[in-house]
Amino acid sequence: MEKKQFQIFLSALGVLFLVFAVVLTLRPRQTEPITRSDFLLNTFVTVTLYDSDDEEILEQCMALCREYENRLSKTITTSEVYRLNHRAPGEDTFILTKDTAALIREGLQYSRISDGAFDITIEPLSSLWNFTDGKKAVPPSDEIQAAAQRVDWKNVSLEGDVLTFHSPGTTIDLGSIAKGFIADRLKEYLISRNVKSAIINLGGNVLCVGEKPDGEPFKIGLQKPFEGRNEIIANLSINDLSVVSSGVYERHFIVDGKNYHHLLNPSTGYPYDNGLIAVTIVSPRSVDGDALSTTCFSLGLEKGLELVNSMDGIYAYFITDDYEIHYSDGAEQLVLPLPDAG
């Protein structure tokens, strides 16, 4: 080979190596998923990253959960919500932190949409019914009636960040919407750290960030009511969406053959008994899924479907007590075939 030809060959080879190096640099880095779990928000919180090995990101996620719990819990005595509920006589107006105001604004919106079937002032009833102490005790009927009379979302108003109570007996409980709100904040944080593939699981409130690193959607199972976590009634194909379920099998107890659960009717003070055993909502924002899973359960099958079908980009799965799944418009397109039992 002549010298000039050899130099051309070496130059071409150098270009080839350079292109190869650039391709290797541009290819997504393959990492093993990393996971962190902790008991927060009165449940097990788990965050899994699929495209990052930065443990500090997971630590910050847990720190954010603690921060929100310390602000929004109705039982932590230093929380903002506890201070609202234990206000001094005659004290009725408060300037809220922006996040608390934003969450209460979401809760009031769904209280309005549902005409009070979902109600953020449910606290007198939710505290009266204790589904966590293991005593399995139905409160006395006169106490239930008295607590129900204190529940009315119209006794709360919010102007900007200023909250006003219009009745001294009104107290709030944000537990039916807070986990979704917090999950959305965690997703915002992950995206700010350039995470594009992750799963946030706040005790069954699942929020997917993007898709799997290989481009495939995440597969999220819907638990079969009253069965173990591994018993799945349906699998959903989820890409960058939230999946939230509410059901009569979560926080509940049975007395004299009757199931009492945490989804309480603000009007009667007793758990809803409308033929539904679970509602799952798929939505872009987890706060909507959290609120709507409770709202749609409260409204019942017919009105719940009507509400979801009026909303863009929201899908619902209603499970009735015969274990039949009822789908909102377009919801079946996300359902994957279950594996054969054999």
Protein Blocks (a to p, Z undefined) as FASTA:
>chain_A
ZZklmmmmmmmmmmmmmmmmmmmmmpccddddddddddeehiacddddfkbcbfklmmmm
mmmmmmmmmmmpckbmkbmklmmmmccehiabdcddfklmmmmmmmmmmmmmnnomacck
lmmmmmmpccknonopacdfklmmmmmmmgcfklpccehjaccdfbfkbccdfklmmmmm
mmmmmmmmmmmnopabdcddeehiacdehiafkopacddddddehiafklcfbdcddehi
acddddfklngcdeehiacdfbdcfknopacdehpabdcdddfblklmmmmmmmmmmnom
mlmmmmmmmpghiacddddfkopacddehklmmpccdddfZZ
